[in-house]
Amino acid sequence: MAIRQIKEVNRSVSYPIASGNIVGGNLLQLNAAGQLLPWVHTQTTGLPFGLAIESNIFFPLQPSNGEVAGQGFDYTNFNRGGLESVYNNGGDFVLYNDGRGYPYDATATYAINQPVYASATVDGLITSDPTSTVLVGWVVAFDVAVAPTFLEIKAHV
């Protein structure tokens, strides 16, 4: 998973996934059919349902190199039979890239106590850019301000 909980408030039941590649830590929303999908970046009102707990994409596979046969499919931390749960109603979480992608804009600049928002350009992504105006939480920690390899946030979604 690309999300590690420090303090969770609530965890949802599992929902089927409507569409999209989900990385643990992505912002998710519920559709009218009760299915989860990444938060649609064109929305400027409302709040995401929560942060994805599991990922629904595989780790990159190790190719064979003449010394090893290559890596088979890895089902570790793969979401349960197409179901997805979310952390919701707040908490403290560390987001990072576990090999399947970042759940936040890794090219942005962050500052401690700065608000983070739902991205206005990429579905399900968290960013420091306030263009979307959908507040997700605040920055608690990172390793470097520009292009951090991890981002700890206090979420309020």
C-alpha positions as CSV (number, residue, x, y, z in Angstrom):
1,M,0.0,0.0,0.0
2,A,1.1,3.6,-0.6
3,I,-0.5,4.7,2.7
4,R,0.5,4.0,6.3
5,Q,-1.9,5.0,9.1
6,I,-0.6,6.8,12.1
7,K,-4.0,7.5,13.5
8,E,-7.3,6.5,11.9
9,V,-10.7,7.7,12.9
10,N,-13.0,5.5,10.8
11,R,-12.7,2.8,8.3
12,S,-15.5,2.1,5.8
13,V,-17.0,-1.2,4.8
14,S,-15.8,-2.6,1.5
15,Y,-17.3,-1.3,-1.7
16,P,-17.0,-2.6,-5.3
17,I,-14.8,-0.5,-7.6
18,A,-16.6,1.3,-10.5
19,S,-13.5,2.1,-12.5
20,G,-10.0,3.4,-12.4
21,N,-6.6,2.5,-11.1
22,I,-6.4,3.1,-7.4
23,V,-3.3,3.4,-5.4
24,G,-3.5,3.3,-1.6
25,G,-3.9,6.9,-0.4
26,N,-5.9,8.1,-3.5
27,L,-8.9,10.2,-2.8
28,L,-12.1,8.2,-3.6
29,Q,-15.8,9.0,-4.1
30,L,-19.0,7.0,-4.2
31,N,-21.1,7.0,-7.3
32,A,-24.9,6.6,-7.4
33,A,-24.6,2.8,-7.7
34,G,-22.6,2.6,-4.5
35,Q,-19.3,1.9,-6.2
36,L,-15.9,3.6,-5.5
37,L,-13.9,5.5,-8.1
38,P,-11.1,8.0,-7.9
39,W,-12.2,11.6,-7.0
40,V,-13.1,13.3,-10.3
41,H,-10.7,16.2,-10.6
42,T,-13.4,18.5,-12.2
43,Q,-15.4,18.6,-9.0
44,T,-15.0,21.8,-7.1
45,T,-17.6,21.2,-4.3
46,G,-18.3,18.5,-1.8
47,L,-15.7,16.2,-0.1
48,P,-14.1,13.0,-1.2
49,F,-15.5,9.9,0.6
50,G,-12.0,9.1,2.0
51,L,-8.5,7.8,1.3
52,A,-8.1,4.4,-0.4
53,I,-6.7,1.7,2.0
54,E,-5.7,-0.8,-0.7
55,S,-4.4,-0.6,-4.3
56,N,-6.0,-2.4,-7.2
57,I,-2.9,-2.5,-9.4
58,F,0.0,-4.9,-9.2
59,F,3.6,-4.1,-8.3
60,P,5.9,-3.9,-11.3
61,L,7.2,-7.4,-12.1
62,Q,10.9,-8.1,-12.0
63,P,12.1,-9.2,-15.4
64,S,14.3,-12.1,-16.0
65,N,18.0,-11.1,-16.4
66,G,19.8,-14.4,-17.2
67,E,20.4,-15.1,-13.5
68,V,16.8,-15.2,-12.3
69,A,13.7,-16.4,-14.0
70,G,11.8,-13.2,-13.2
71,Q,9.1,-12.5,-10.6
72,G,5.6,-13.9,-10.8
73,F,2.5,-12.1,-9.8
74,D,2.5,-10.8,-6.3
75,Y,-0.9,-10.7,-4.6
76,T,0.5,-9.1,-1.4
77,N,-1.5,-6.1,-0.4
78,F,-3.8,-6.5,-3.4
79,N,-7.4,-5.5,-2.7
80,R,-9.8,-8.2,-1.7
81,G,-11.7,-9.6,-4.7
82,G,-12.3,-6.2,-6.3
83,L,-13.5,-4.6,-3.0
84,E,-12.0,-1.4,-1.6
85,S,-12.2,0.2,1.8
86,V,-11.4,3.8,2.7
87,Y,-10.2,5.7,5.7
88,N,-12.7,8.5,6.3
89,N,-13.7,11.2,8.8
90,G,-10.0,12.2,9.4
91,G,-6.8,10.8,10.7
92,D,-3.1,11.1,10.3
93,F,-1.5,9.2,7.3
94,V,1.9,8.9,5.6
95,L,1.6,8.7,1.8
96,Y,4.5,7.4,-0.3
97,N,5.3,5.5,-3.6
98,D,5.4,1.8,-3.0
99,G,6.3,1.1,-6.6
100,R,2.8,1.6,-7.9
101,G,2.8,5.4,-8.0
102,Y,2.3,8.3,-5.6
103,P,-1.1,9.2,-4.2
104,Y,-0.1,12.8,-4.1
105,D,1.6,15.3,-6.6
106,A,5.2,14.4,-6.1
107,T,6.4,17.4,-8.1
108,A,4.7,20.0,-6.0
109,T,6.2,22.1,-3.1
110,Y,4.8,21.5,0.4
111,A,5.2,23.3,3.7
112,I,4.4,22.2,7.3
113,N,0.8,23.2,8.3
114,Q,0.0,24.0,4.7
115,P,-3.4,22.9,3.4
116,V,-3.6,20.1,0.8
117,Y,-6.3,19.8,-1.8
118,A,-7.9,17.4,-4.3
119,S,-6.1,17.9,-7.6
120,A,-7.8,20.0,-10.2
121,T,-5.9,18.1,-13.0
122,V,-5.6,14.4,-12.0
123,D,-8.4,12.2,-10.6
124,G,-7.8,11.0,-7.0
125,L,-4.5,12.9,-6.5
126,I,-3.6,15.1,-3.5
127,T,-1.7,18.4,-4.1
128,S,-0.6,21.6,-2.5
129,D,-2.2,23.6,-5.4
130,P,-5.5,25.2,-4.2
131,T,-7.0,25.5,-7.7
132,S,-9.7,22.9,-7.0
133,T,-10.7,24.5,-3.6
134,V,-11.6,21.0,-2.2
135,L,-9.6,20.9,1.1
136,V,-8.4,17.5,2.1
137,G,-6.2,18.2,5.1
138,W,-2.9,19.7,6.2
139,V,0.8,18.8,5.9
140,V,2.3,17.3,9.1
141,A,5.7,16.2,7.7
142,F,7.8,15.4,4.6
143,D,11.4,14.6,3.9
144,V,12.1,17.5,1.4
145,A,9.8,20.4,0.6
146,V,10.1,20.1,-3.2
147,A,9.3,16.7,-4.7
148,P,9.1,14.8,-1.4
149,T,9.4,11.0,-1.3
150,F,6.8,10.8,1.5
151,L,4.1,13.2,2.7
152,E,2.4,12.9,6.1
153,I,-1.0,14.6,6.3
154,K,-3.7,15.2,8.8
155,A,-6.7,14.4,6.8
156,H,-10.2,15.7,7.4
157,V,-12.0,13.7,4.7
